[in-house]
Amino acid sequence: VTSWTGYSLHLLAQRDNVLQPKGDVTATEGEEVTLDCQYNSSSSNDYLFWYKQDGNNSPKFILSRFKIGTGKTEDVFRERFSSTLDSTSRSVPLKIQKLQLSDSAVYYCALFVHQSSL
């Protein structure tokens, strides 16, 4: 079950969701920026993902962060993109360092909730 922010696809209970601030973020080339993502989850393990979408292209996976276990960062993003999942504040901000013009895009935070069967 997945919930996206931005263009929202909600297939979850109301308590399972992600929230990104609305509006654009403006920064200067070479600077650092942090994109916020808050989440609510009824799961004992949270799986959070960040994606980047350029123009009309499909979203590209940047990284994943898990409450339990480790996540993954795609090689092409590893040098400048980072994130830490804070399960106490329920946030997984995306930090982009040394901004480049090619970083201009729409960034999506996504939550995956694993529903265990009894």
N, C-alpha and C positions, 0 to 999 in steps of 0.2 A: 504494500500500500504506500503510495507516494503523494506528497503534497508539495507543490511548487509555489513560489511567490512570483510576483511580477504578473504574468498572465496566469492566473490561478487555476490549477486543476485540483479540486478538493475531493478526494476519495476516502477521507478519514472521518472519524468521529470529531466533533467540534473541539474536543480537548487536545487533538493532535494537529498541530499546525506550525507554520513558520511565519515570521513577520519581519519584513524589511522596510526601512523608512522609504516613503514615497519621495519622488523627485530626483533630480540629477545631482551628481557630485562633480564639482569642477576642481581641477588641480593643475599644477604646472609640471611639465616634463622635468624629470629628475627628482621630483619630490616623492614623498611616501604618502599613501592614503590607506585608510581602514574603512571597509564596508561592513556595516553592522548586520547581524542576523540574530534574532531572538527566536526561541522555539518553545513549544509546549508538547509534552509527550507523555502518554500513559504507559509507555514501555519501560522495562527495567534496563534495557540497553538502547541507547540512542545512536542512530546512524545519520550523520549530516554530510551533505555534499555541496560543493560549489561548482558552478558551470559558467562558462563565458560564451556569449553569442555575439558574433560580428555580423551586422547587416542581416541578410536573409539566410545566412548559413545556419546549420543545425548547431545547437549548443555543444560546446566541447567540455569534457570533464577536466576540471582543474585538480581537485583534491577531495578526499573523504576524511572524516574524523569520527571516531567511535567513542562512546562512553566507556566501553569495556574493550580492550584490545587496541590494536594500532590501525591507523588509517594509511592512506597512500596519497602521494602527490605525483602527478604526471611529470616525466622528465623535463619536458619543455617549459614547465612552470616552476620547477623546484628551486631555481636560483633566486627568484624575486617574489614568489607568492608563498604565504604561510598562513596557518590558522591553528588555533588551540581551542578545543571544545571545553567550555567551563560549564559543568553540569549543575553547579550551585546557582549561577546566575542564568543558566539556560541560554547561553550565547555561544556563537561560533563565528567571530568576526574574521573577515578575510583581509590580510595586510598585503599590500602590493608596494614593493620598494622600487626605487629608481625608475619612476614612471616613464613609459615610452608612448609615443603617439599611437602605436599599435595596440595599446591597452584600452583605448576608447572602445567601449562595447557595453552590452547589457549583461549584468552579472546576476545569476540566480542562485539562491540558497534553497536546498531541498532536504526534506526529512523523510527517511524511510522508517516505518514502524513495523517491527516484526511481531506478528500476532501468533503467539504459541497456542497450539491446539492441546486441549486437555484430554 
